[in-house]
Amino acid sequence: MSRPARKPTHEPVGQKSAFREYAEAILVALALALVIRTFFVQAFKIPSGSMLPTLQIGDHLLVNKLLYGLRVPISGQRIFDFMSPERGDIVVFVFPEDTSKDFIKRVVGIPGDTIEIRKKQLFRNGQAVDVQQEAYAQWVRGFEPGTRDEFGPVTVPEGHVFVMGDNRDQSYDSRFWGFVPYENIKGKAFVIYWSWDGEKTWPRFGRIGSLFQ
């Protein structure tokens, strides 16, 4: 006695499987993006002119978050230290006086350095920093007695850095509010991936891809 022929299965089961595959792929991509942003690389936009001429308003940067060590999400506590910030590094950090804000400045003093400014000239450990070493810095005003054109000397404590903006006359930095603890540092800027000129409403194509040492 012959058995009745089975009805062929139709497409809906396959469609459900395909939908699930797409959903899983999207979830994996989102999870991967979250891990990368949390531990490896994060994007930041420059909102002010405190780092002119190095960084322009409208520059978009990628920051290496792993370079200085692995941090615990939310608390920001470091669990592994790989490298310490060095003089000249452009770093993004949590502003010590308002942890809801991120700042970007250049490291000019590391632990043990004595920092002083005399008539706009930066001195480190008693020696004037050569102008060629600070070719990125600019002063837009003349010397003004009673301002931060005169500062220090102060010695950078262990586990901290002294930072300044490259636009020295228009930067709210360590001269005003003190040192940055290592645990506040999110990472080191390493490339401009996009730049938008808000005045001309046009991309600055020549800046895209610019790397920082």
GROMACS elastic network, one bead per residue, 0.5 to 0.9 nm:
[ bonds ]
;  ai    aj funct       b0    kb
    2     5     6  0.88415   500
    3     6     6  0.87542   500
    6     9     6  0.88203   500
    7    10     6  0.89792   500
    9    12     6  0.86723   500
    9    13     6  0.82979   500
   10    13     6  0.71284   500
   10    14     6  0.81142   500
   11    14     6  0.52909   500
   11    15     6  0.62050   500
   11    16     6  0.87939   500
   12    16     6  0.62115   500
   12    17     6  0.86481   500
   13    16     6  0.52415   500
   13    17     6  0.63932   500
   13    18     6  0.88240   500
   14    17     6  0.50560   500
   14    18     6  0.62478   500
   14    19     6  0.86515   500
   15    18     6  0.50985   500
   15    19     6  0.61643   500
   15    20     6  0.85782   500
   16    19     6  0.50932   500
   16    20     6  0.61678   500
   16    21     6  0.86147   500
   17    20     6  0.50864   500
   17    21     6  0.61980   500
   17    22     6  0.87609   500
   18    21     6  0.50058   500
   18    22     6  0.63043   500
   18    23     6  0.86119   500
   19    22     6  0.51989   500
   19    23     6  0.61740   500
   19    24     6  0.85773   500
   20    24     6  0.60034   500
   20    25     6  0.84510   500
   21    24     6  0.51044   500
   21    25     6  0.60719   500
   21    26     6  0.86065   500
   22    25     6  0.50353   500
   22    26     6  0.61767   500
   22    27     6  0.86177   500
   23    26     6  0.51451   500
   23    27     6  0.61882   500
   23    28     6  0.85950   500
   24    27     6  0.50638   500
   24    28     6  0.60696   500
   24    29     6  0.85022   500
   25    28     6  0.51321   500
   25    29     6  0.61145   500
   25    30     6  0.86135   500
   26    29     6  0.50524   500
   26    30     6  0.61385   500
   26    31     6  0.85517   500
   27    30     6  0.50793   500
   27    31     6  0.60617   500
   27    32     6  0.84773   500
   28    31     6  0.50578   500
   28    32     6  0.60154   500
   28    33     6  0.84949   500
   29    32     6  0.50626   500
   29    33     6  0.60785   500
   29    34     6  0.85600   500
   30    33     6  0.50382   500
   30    34     6  0.61201   500
   30    35     6  0.86322   500
   31    34     6  0.50531   500
   31    35     6  0.62191   500
   31    36     6  0.86242   500
   32    35     6  0.51107   500
   32    36     6  0.61323   500
   32    37     6  0.85538   500
   33    36     6  0.50953   500
   33    37     6  0.60767   500
   33    38     6  0.84733   500
   34    37     6  0.51294   500
   34    38     6  0.59752   500
   34    39     6  0.85197   500
   35    38     6  0.50750   500
   35    39     6  0.59556   500
   35    40     6  0.74935   500
   36    39     6  0.54908   500
   36    41     6  0.58050   500
   36    42     6  0.76982   500
   37    40     6  0.58668   500
   37    41     6  0.51600   500
   37    42     6  0.50176   500
   37    43     6  0.81449   500
   37    65     6  0.83464   500
   38    41     6  0.73125   500
   38    42     6  0.74874   500
   38    65     6  0.79312   500
   38    71     6  0.85462   500
   38    72     6  0.88747   500
   38    73     6  0.68181   500
   39    42     6  0.84916   500
   39    64     6  0.87639   500
   39    65     6  0.60028   500
   39    66     6  0.60962   500
   39    70     6  0.67435   500
   39    71     6  0.71318   500
   39    72     6  0.86413   500
   39    73     6  0.82507   500
   40    63     6  0.82568   500
   40    64     6  0.59818   500
   40    66     6  0.50997   500
   40    67     6  0.82961   500
   40    70     6  0.87428   500
   41    62     6  0.64324   500
   41    63     6  0.54806   500
   41    65     6  0.54466   500
   41    66     6  0.75470   500
   41   187     6  0.84354   500
   42    61     6  0.82197   500
   42    62     6  0.56517   500
   42    63     6  0.53074   500
   42    64     6  0.70073   500
   42    65     6  0.70471   500
   42   187     6  0.86509   500
   43    60     6  0.69196   500
   43    61     6  0.55423   500
   43    63     6  0.62336   500
   43   193     6  0.89414   500
   44    59     6  0.84663   500
   44    60     6  0.57120   500
   44    61     6  0.51890   500
   44    62     6  0.64245   500
   44    63     6  0.74249   500
   44    92     6  0.86661   500
   45    57     6  0.81341   500
   45    58     6  0.64050   500
   45    59     6  0.58673   500
   45    61     6  0.61908   500
   45    62     6  0.89681   500
   45   195     6  0.89567   500
   46    49     6  0.79582   500
   46    51     6  0.87887   500
   46    55     6  0.73122   500
   46    56     6  0.69498   500
   46    57     6  0.52637   500
   46    58     6  0.54675   500
   46    59     6  0.53901   500
   46    60     6  0.63501   500
   46    61     6  0.78098   500
   46   104     6  0.82927   500
   47    56     6  0.85238   500
   47    57     6  0.54116   500
   47    58     6  0.63918   500
   47    59     6  0.82379   500
   48    51     6  0.77119   500
   48    52     6  0.86932   500
   48    56     6  0.77779   500
   48    57     6  0.54504   500
   48    58     6  0.83171   500
   49    52     6  0.53388   500
   49    53     6  0.80527   500
   49    55     6  0.74824   500
   49    56     6  0.64428   500
   49    57     6  0.58888   500
   49   167     6  0.71873   500
   49   170     6  0.75155   500
   49   171     6  0.80029   500
   50    53     6  0.86816   500
   50    55     6  0.82748   500
   50    56     6  0.89086   500
   50   104     6  0.86277   500
   50   105     6  0.80405   500
   50   164     6  0.89176   500
   50   165     6  0.54257   500
   50   166     6  0.66038   500
   50   167     6  0.50946   500
   50   168     6  0.74421   500
   50   169     6  0.84231   500
   50   170     6  0.56467   500
   50   172     6  0.75645   500
   51    54     6  0.58552   500
   51    55     6  0.52742   500
   51    56     6  0.72758   500
   51    57     6  0.88316   500
   51   104     6  0.78863   500
   51   105     6  0.68425   500
   51   106     6  0.82807   500
   51   137     6  0.84686   500
   51   164     6  0.86778   500
   51   165     6  0.50216   500
   51   167     6  0.51746   500
   51   168     6  0.82161   500
   51   170     6  0.86735   500
   51   171     6  0.75080   500
   52    55     6  0.51792   500
   52    56     6  0.59092   500
   52    57     6  0.82741   500
   52   136     6  0.83617   500
   52   137     6  0.79874   500
   52   138     6  0.76198   500
   52   165     6  0.79606   500
   52   166     6  0.59435   500
   52   167     6  0.51076   500
   52   168     6  0.88753   500
   53    56     6  0.65027   500
   53   136     6  0.69624   500
   53   137     6  0.76209   500
   53   138     6  0.74312   500
   53   166     6  0.71232   500
   53   167     6  0.69828   500
   54   136     6  0.63593   500
   54   137     6  0.82529   500
   54   166     6  0.70852   500
   54   167     6  0.86616   500
   55    58     6  0.85447   500
   55    59     6  0.65612   500
   55   166     6  0.87308   500
   55   192     6  0.89815   500
   56    59     6  0.55847   500
   56   195     6  0.80757   500
   56   196     6  0.89396   500
   56   197     6  0.84702   500
   57    60     6  0.88772   500
   57   195     6  0.83277   500
   57   196     6  0.79466   500
   57   197     6  0.74765   500
   57   198     6  0.79720   500
   58   194     6  0.82927   500
   58   195     6  0.55031   500
   58   197     6  0.61166   500
   58   198     6  0.68510   500
   59   192     6  0.65595   500
   59   193     6  0.80007   500
   59   194     6  0.61017   500
   59   196     6  0.63123   500
   59   197     6  0.83420   500
   59   204     6  0.87092   500
   59   207     6  0.82466   500
   59   208     6  0.86246   500
   60   191     6  0.85459   500
   60   192     6  0.56515   500
   60   193     6  0.59453   500
   60   194     6  0.50442   500
   60   195     6  0.57167   500
   60   196     6  0.81667   500
   60   208     6  0.88607   500
   61   189     6  0.65378   500
   61   190     6  0.73691   500
   61   191     6  0.57340   500
   61   193     6  0.58867   500
   61   194     6  0.72620   500
   61   195     6  0.87035   500
   62   188     6  0.84806   500
   62   189     6  0.59125   500
   62   190     6  0.61884   500
   62   191     6  0.56023   500
   62   192     6  0.65183   500
   62   193     6  0.68867   500
   63    91     6  0.80818   500
   63    92     6  0.75622   500
   63   186     6  0.80451   500
   63   187     6  0.56582   500
   63   188     6  0.52185   500
   63   190     6  0.59344   500
   63   191     6  0.75458   500
   64    67     6  0.59342   500
   64    68     6  0.84954   500
   64   186     6  0.82068   500
   64   187     6  0.52110   500
   64   188     6  0.52370   500
   64   189     6  0.62488   500
   64   190     6  0.67688   500
   65    68     6  0.70011   500
   65    69     6  0.75238   500
   65    70     6  0.78051   500
   65    71     6  0.85285   500
   65   185     6  0.87306   500
   65   186     6  0.57416   500
   65   188     6  0.67573   500
   65   189     6  0.88670   500
   66    69     6  0.51915   500
   66    70     6  0.57823   500
   66    71     6  0.81604   500
   66    82     6  0.79985   500
   66   186     6  0.86512   500
   66   187     6  0.70036   500
   66   188     6  0.88615   500
   67    70     6  0.81992   500
   67    81     6  0.85381   500
   67    82     6  0.64004   500
   67    83     6  0.62766   500
   67    84     6  0.84339   500
   67    85     6  0.89838   500
   67   187     6  0.67841   500
   67   188     6  0.72699   500
   68    80     6  0.84418   500
   68    81     6  0.59419   500
   68    82     6  0.52460   500
   68    84     6  0.57194   500
   68    85     6  0.68992   500
   68   182     6  0.88010   500
   68   185     6  0.83511   500
   68   186     6  0.83922   500
   68   187     6  0.67065   500
   68   188     6  0.81056   500
   69    78     6  0.64414   500
   69    79     6  0.72929   500
   69    80     6  0.50586   500
   69    83     6  0.67619   500
   69    84     6  0.84589   500
   69   187     6  0.88312   500
   70    77     6  0.83908   500
   70    78     6  0.56152   500
   70    79     6  0.57242   500
   70    80     6  0.50661   500
   70    81     6  0.67002   500
   70    82     6  0.79995   500
   71    74     6  0.88970   500
   71    75     6  0.81239   500
   71    76     6  0.53069   500
   71    77     6  0.53160   500
   71    79     6  0.58692   500
   71    80     6  0.73204   500
   71    81     6  0.89877   500
   71   183     6  0.83424   500
   71   186     6  0.85850   500
   72    75     6  0.59534   500
   72    76     6  0.50751   500
   72    77     6  0.52736   500
   72    78     6  0.62347   500
   72    79     6  0.69099   500
   73    76     6  0.55905   500
   73    77     6  0.78364   500
   74    77     6  0.84046   500
   75    78     6  0.89509   500
   76   183     6  0.65799   500
   76   184     6  0.73293   500
   76   185     6  0.89231   500
   76   186     6  0.83235   500
   77   183     6  0.60779   500
   77   184     6  0.86110   500
   78    81     6  0.69313   500
   78   182     6  0.87758   500
   78   183     6  0.64491   500
   81    84     6  0.75437   500
   83    86     6  0.87148   500
   84   110     6  0.89533   500
   84   182     6  0.82924   500
   85    88     6  0.87008   500
   85    89     6  0.66284   500
   85    91     6  0.82847   500
   85   107     6  0.74915   500
   85   110     6  0.74293   500
   85   161     6  0.77468   500
   85   182     6  0.81981   500
   85   185     6  0.89286   500
   85   188     6  0.83278   500
   86    89     6  0.57058   500
   86   107     6  0.67815   500
   86   108     6  0.81815   500
   86   109     6  0.80910   500
   86   110     6  0.67479   500
   86   161     6  0.88336   500
   87    90     6  0.88667   500
   87   106     6  0.77973   500
   87   107     6  0.50912   500
   87   108     6  0.50766   500
   87   109     6  0.60896   500
   87   110     6  0.66501   500
   87   161     6  0.89157   500
   88   106     6  0.58910   500
   88   107     6  0.52734   500
   88   108     6  0.60673   500
   88   109     6  0.87442   500
   88   134     6  0.87958   500
   88   213     6  0.84968   500
   89   105     6  0.84268   500
   89   106     6  0.56082   500
   89   107     6  0.54100   500
   89   108     6  0.81555   500
   89   188     6  0.66755   500
   89   189     6  0.79077   500
   89   212     6  0.84142   500
   89   213     6  0.75303   500
   90   104     6  0.69158   500
   90   105     6  0.56801   500
   90   107     6  0.64009   500
   90   163     6  0.89764   500
   90   187     6  0.86335   500
   90   188     6  0.57626   500
   90   189     6  0.57100   500
   90   190     6  0.82055   500
   90   212     6  0.79910   500
   90   213     6  0.88418   500
   91   103     6  0.82095   500
   91   104     6  0.55656   500
   91   105     6  0.57678   500
   91   106     6  0.61533   500
   91   107     6  0.71993   500
   91   163     6  0.87968   500
   91   185     6  0.68905   500
   91   186     6  0.74063   500
   91   187     6  0.57136   500
   91   189     6  0.59174   500
   92   102     6  0.65791   500
   92   103     6  0.56215   500
   92   105     6  0.68291   500
   92   106     6  0.89117   500
   92   184     6  0.87026   500
   92   185     6  0.60591   500
   92   186     6  0.55618   500
   92   187     6  0.56408   500
   92   188     6  0.63408   500
   92   189     6  0.71194   500
   93    96     6  0.84819   500
   93   101     6  0.85375   500
   93   102     6  0.55009   500
   93   103     6  0.54613   500
   93   104     6  0.64087   500
   93   105     6  0.83571   500
   93   180     6  0.78799   500
   93   182     6  0.88231   500
   93   183     6  0.86833   500
   93   184     6  0.53091   500
   93   186     6  0.50969   500
   93   187     6  0.71647   500
   94    97     6  0.86906   500
   94    98     6  0.76675   500
   94    99     6  0.55454   500
   94   100     6  0.73956   500
   94   101     6  0.60110   500
   94   103     6  0.62969   500
   94   104     6  0.89137   500
   94   180     6  0.85077   500
   94   183     6  0.87947   500
   94   184     6  0.50394   500
   94   185     6  0.63869   500
   94   186     6  0.71856   500
   95    98     6  0.54096   500
   95    99     6  0.54643   500
   95   100     6  0.75892   500
   95   101     6  0.56691   500
   95   102     6  0.56073   500
   95   103     6  0.58937   500
   95   180     6  0.78825   500
   95   184     6  0.74592   500
   96    99     6  0.60693   500
   96   101     6  0.87900   500
   96   177     6  0.82686   500
   96   178     6  0.87151   500
   96   179     6  0.83794   500
   96   180     6  0.67522   500
   96   181     6  0.80262   500
   96   184     6  0.73464   500
   97   101     6  0.88455   500
   97   177     6  0.77735   500
   98   101     6  0.59088   500
   98   102     6  0.86608   500
   99   102     6  0.74597   500
   99   184     6  0.88226   500
  102   186     6  0.88363   500
  104   163     6  0.89756   500
  104   165     6  0.78647   500
  104   189     6  0.87505   500
  105   163     6  0.58234   500
  105   164     6  0.55549   500
  105   166     6  0.75190   500
  105   171     6  0.87996   500
  105   173     6  0.75751   500
  106   162     6  0.84587   500
  106   163     6  0.52894   500
  106   164     6  0.54360   500
  106   165     6  0.59539   500
  106   166     6  0.70729   500
  107   110     6  0.74041   500
  107   161     6  0.65211   500
  107   162     6  0.59184   500
  107   164     6  0.66103   500
  107   165     6  0.88142   500
  108   115     6  0.82834   500
  108   124     6  0.84209   500
  108   161     6  0.76443   500
  108   162     6  0.58308   500
  108   163     6  0.55019   500
  108   164     6  0.66869   500
  109   112     6  0.81444   500
  109   113     6  0.56453   500
  109   114     6  0.74712   500
  109   115     6  0.67267   500
  109   124     6  0.75714   500
  109   155     6  0.86501   500
  109   156     6  0.67071   500
  109   160     6  0.87628   500
  109   161     6  0.55924   500
  109   163     6  0.67977   500
  110   113     6  0.56758   500
  110   114     6  0.88167   500
  110   156     6  0.62185   500
  110   157     6  0.81226   500
  110   158     6  0.81997   500
  110   159     6  0.84525   500
  110   160     6  0.67658   500
  110   162     6  0.65008   500
  111   114     6  0.87110   500
  111   155     6  0.77065   500
  111   157     6  0.52011   500
  111   159     6  0.65461   500
  111   160     6  0.61036   500
  111   161     6  0.63651   500
  111   162     6  0.85511   500
  112   125     6  0.87956   500
  112   155     6  0.61212   500
  112   156     6  0.53572   500
  112   157     6  0.62126   500
  112   158     6  0.69905   500
  113   124     6  0.65153   500
  113   125     6  0.58391   500
  113   154     6  0.82794   500
  113   155     6  0.56051   500
  113   156     6  0.55291   500
  113   157     6  0.83157   500
  113   162     6  0.88964   500
  114   123     6  0.80511   500
  114   124     6  0.56194   500
  114   126     6  0.72935   500
  114   152     6  0.85004   500
  114   153     6  0.62816   500
  114   154     6  0.54360   500
  114   156     6  0.63458   500
  115   122     6  0.74357   500
  115   123     6  0.59305   500
  115   125     6  0.64976   500
  115   126     6  0.79588   500
  115   151     6  0.82867   500
  115   152     6  0.64790   500
  115   153     6  0.53872   500
  115   154     6  0.53930   500
  115   155     6  0.62382   500
  115   156     6  0.76098   500
  115   162     6  0.81097   500
  116   121     6  0.83108   500
  116   122     6  0.60805   500
  116   123     6  0.50291   500
  116   124     6  0.64810   500
  116   125     6  0.81941   500
  116   126     6  0.78462   500
  116   150     6  0.76828   500
  116   151     6  0.55463   500
  116   154     6  0.66780   500
  116   155     6  0.89968   500
  117   120     6  0.57951   500
  117   121     6  0.53855   500
  117   123     6  0.58030   500
  117   124     6  0.86957   500
  117   148     6  0.78786   500
  117   149     6  0.63903   500
  117   150     6  0.51137   500
  117   152     6  0.65080   500
  117   153     6  0.75598   500
  118   121     6  0.51904   500
  118   122     6  0.66982   500
  118   123     6  0.74624   500
  118   149     6  0.64971   500
  118   151     6  0.67510   500
  118   152     6  0.86119   500
  119   122     6  0.85356   500
  119   143     6  0.61609   500
  119   144     6  0.81769   500
  119   145     6  0.82320   500
  119   148     6  0.88697   500
  119   149     6  0.52568   500
  119   150     6  0.56702   500
  119   151     6  0.88433   500
  120   139     6  0.79089   500
  120   142     6  0.89026   500
  120   143     6  0.69114   500
  120   148     6  0.80524   500
  120   150     6  0.66704   500
  120   151     6  0.88972   500
  120   168     6  0.84507   500
  121   128     6  0.69369   500
  121   129     6  0.75993   500
  121   131     6  0.88380   500
  121   149     6  0.79242   500
  121   150     6  0.86167   500
  122   127     6  0.84806   500
  122   128     6  0.59769   500
  122   129     6  0.57862   500
  122   130     6  0.86826   500
  123   126     6  0.57921   500
  123   127     6  0.52059   500
  123   129     6  0.55760   500
  123   153     6  0.87853   500
  124   127     6  0.53365   500
  124   128     6  0.63555   500
  124   129     6  0.64962   500
  125   128     6  0.84152   500
  125   155     6  0.88032   500
  127   130     6  0.88221   500
  128   131     6  0.87009   500
  129   132     6  0.84456   500
  129   133     6  0.67712   500
  129   134     6  0.72858   500
  130   133     6  0.52536   500
  130   134     6  0.66538   500
  130   135     6  0.87876   500
  131   134     6  0.50201   500
  131   135     6  0.59086   500
  131   137     6  0.86534   500
  132   136     6  0.85857   500
  133   136     6  0.81303   500
  134   137     6  0.55468   500
  134   138     6  0.87926   500
  134   166     6  0.87218   500
  135   138     6  0.79935   500
  136   166     6  0.62763   500
  136   167     6  0.86735   500
  137   165     6  0.79432   500
  137   167     6  0.60790   500
  137   168     6  0.67919   500
  138   166     6  0.61722   500
  138   167     6  0.52026   500
  138   168     6  0.60634   500
  138   169     6  0.78352   500
  139   142     6  0.76621   500
  139   166     6  0.85324   500
  139   167     6  0.63439   500
  139   168     6  0.55377   500
  139   169     6  0.55799   500
  139   170     6  0.84617   500
  140   167     6  0.78352   500
  140   168     6  0.79451   500
  140   169     6  0.62613   500
  140   170     6  0.83452   500
  141   144     6  0.80799   500
  141   169     6  0.67617   500
  143   147     6  0.85009   500
  143   149     6  0.65382   500
  144   147     6  0.59442   500
  144   148     6  0.84091   500
  144   149     6  0.66562   500
  144   150     6  0.87682   500
  145   148     6  0.83581   500
  145   149     6  0.71409   500
  145   150     6  0.74312   500
  146   149     6  0.75820   500
  146   150     6  0.71964   500
  147   150     6  0.63547   500
  147   151     6  0.82750   500
  148   151     6  0.56387   500
  148   169     6  0.84261   500
  148   175     6  0.67105   500
  148   176     6  0.79319   500
  149   168     6  0.88366   500
  149   169     6  0.81980   500
  151   154     6  0.83743   500
  151   175     6  0.70302   500
  152   155     6  0.86613   500
  152   175     6  0.84201   500
  156   159     6  0.86062   500
  156   160     6  0.64958   500
  156   161     6  0.63293   500
  156   162     6  0.65882   500
  156   179     6  0.71896   500
  157   160     6  0.58013   500
  157   161     6  0.77523   500
  157   179     6  0.82054   500
  158   161     6  0.83344   500
  158   181     6  0.87735   500
  159   180     6  0.85109   500
  159   181     6  0.58782   500
  159   182     6  0.54831   500
  159   183     6  0.82762   500
  160   179     6  0.59960   500
  160   180     6  0.52765   500
  160   182     6  0.53940   500
  160   183     6  0.86681   500
  161   174     6  0.88386   500
  161   179     6  0.56507   500
  161   180     6  0.52856   500
  161   181     6  0.66279   500
  161   182     6  0.72588   500
  162   173     6  0.85009   500
  162   174     6  0.58131   500
  162   175     6  0.83416   500
  162   178     6  0.72815   500
  162   179     6  0.51312   500
  162   180     6  0.64174   500
  163   173     6  0.62555   500
  163   174     6  0.54273   500
  163   175     6  0.81550   500
  163   178     6  0.86851   500
  163   179     6  0.73287   500
  163   180     6  0.74627   500
  164   167     6  0.83788   500
  164   168     6  0.71033   500
  164   171     6  0.70981   500
  164   172     6  0.78375   500
  164   173     6  0.52184   500
  164   174     6  0.61853   500
  164   175     6  0.74987   500
  165   168     6  0.56586   500
  165   169     6  0.86619   500
  165   170     6  0.78657   500
  165   171     6  0.52340   500
  165   172     6  0.74578   500
  165   173     6  0.65745   500
  166   169     6  0.87523   500
  166   170     6  0.88106   500
  166   171     6  0.76803   500
  167   170     6  0.56050   500
  167   171     6  0.60140   500
  168   171     6  0.55580   500
  168   172     6  0.86724   500
  169   172     6  0.88275   500
  172   175     6  0.75644   500
  172   176     6  0.65067   500
  172   177     6  0.81296   500
  173   176     6  0.57318   500
  173   177     6  0.65582   500
  173   178     6  0.76041   500
  173   179     6  0.88663   500
  174   177     6  0.51696   500
  174   179     6  0.56714   500
  174   180     6  0.76674   500
  175   178     6  0.61856   500
  175   179     6  0.86174   500
  180   183     6  0.83703   500
  180   184     6  0.66856   500
  180   185     6  0.76021   500
  181   184     6  0.54793   500
  181   185     6  0.71726   500
  182   185     6  0.54641   500
  182   186     6  0.88138   500
  183   186     6  0.78707   500
  185   188     6  0.83254   500
  189   192     6  0.83717   500
  189   211     6  0.86045   500
  189   212     6  0.68956   500
  189   213     6  0.88471   500
  190   210     6  0.83330   500
  190   211     6  0.55340   500
  190   213     6  0.68925   500
  191   208     6  0.82022   500
  191   209     6  0.60751   500
  191   210     6  0.55264   500
  191   212     6  0.60660   500
  192   195     6  0.71817   500
  192   207     6  0.68521   500
  192   208     6  0.55003   500
  192   209     6  0.53280   500
  192   210     6  0.53028   500
  192   211     6  0.66268   500
  192   212     6  0.85517   500
  193   207     6  0.82377   500
  193   208     6  0.52199   500
  193   209     6  0.54378   500
  193   210     6  0.76296   500
  194   203     6  0.77528   500
  194   204     6  0.78298   500
  194   205     6  0.78817   500
  194   207     6  0.74949   500
  194   208     6  0.51937   500
  194   209     6  0.76328   500
  195   202     6  0.88110   500
  195   203     6  0.57242   500
  195   204     6  0.53081   500
  195   205     6  0.71353   500
  195   206     6  0.88065   500
  195   207     6  0.65360   500
  195   208     6  0.62949   500
  196   199     6  0.89375   500
  196   200     6  0.86651   500
  196   201     6  0.69758   500
  196   202     6  0.59864   500
  196   204     6  0.57451   500
  196   205     6  0.85669   500
  197   200     6  0.55504   500
  197   201     6  0.54122   500
  197   202     6  0.53636   500
  197   203     6  0.57646   500
  197   204     6  0.62676   500
  198   202     6  0.70692   500
  198   203     6  0.85996   500
  199   202     6  0.80169   500
  200   203     6  0.84548   500
  202   205     6  0.88086   500
  203   206     6  0.87163   500
  203   207     6  0.89315   500
  203   208     6  0.88879   500
  204   207     6  0.57203   500
  204   208     6  0.70135   500
  205   208     6  0.54216   500
  205   209     6  0.87835   500
  206   209     6  0.81287   500
  206   210     6  0.82441   500
  207   210     6  0.55968   500
  208   211     6  0.89814   500
